[in-house]
Amino acid sequence: MNEIIIVVVAIVVLIVGVIVYGVISTTMGSEEDVNKNYIPDRFERMVGKDPKKKEE
């Protein structure tokens, strides 16, 4: 049972880490984010999404 808790906590820490990295890197200007969703465009391209600026 302890192993399951450790794995779940590790997964949550990784996900939160990626989100925090995305927010910090886009607000500091080191990563580009044309559609302003705090997910760096490099990550969006890696998963096959096409980052486009949102239409108003």
C-alpha positions in Angstrom: 0.0 0.0 0.0 2.9 2.4 0.7 4.3 1.8 -2.7 1.0 2.9 -4.4 1.0 6.1 -2.3 4.6 6.8 -3.2 3.9 6.3 -7.0 0.8 8.6 -6.9 2.7 11.3 -5.0 5.6 11.1 -7.5 3.2 11.4 -10.5 1.5 14.4 -8.9 4.8 16.0 -8.2 5.9 15.5 -11.8 2.7 17.0 -13.2 2.8 20.0 -10.9 6.4 20.5 -11.8 5.7 20.6 -15.5 2.8 23.1 -14.9 5.0 25.3 -12.7 7.8 25.2 -15.2 5.4 26.2 -18.0 4.0 29.1 -16.0 7.4 30.4 -14.9 9.2 30.0 -18.2 6.4 31.7 -20.2 6.1 34.6 -17.8 9.9 35.1 -17.6 10.1 35.1 -21.4 12.4 32.1 -21.9 9.7 30.1 -23.7 7.3 31.3 -26.4 3.6 31.0 -25.8 1.5 32.6 -28.6 -1.9 31.3 -27.4 -1.3 32.4 -23.7 -2.3 29.1 -22.1 0.9 28.9 -20.0 1.9 25.7 -21.8 5.1 26.4 -23.8 4.7 26.0 -27.5 7.6 23.6 -27.6 5.7 21.2 -25.4 2.6 21.6 -27.6 4.5 20.8 -30.7 6.0 17.7 -29.0 2.5 16.2 -28.4 1.4 17.1 -32.0 -0.7 20.2 -31.3 -0.4 23.3 -33.4 -0.1 26.4 -31.2 -2.0 29.2 -32.9 -3.0 32.5 -31.5 -6.6 32.4 -30.3 -9.1 34.4 -32.3 -11.0 37.0 -30.3 
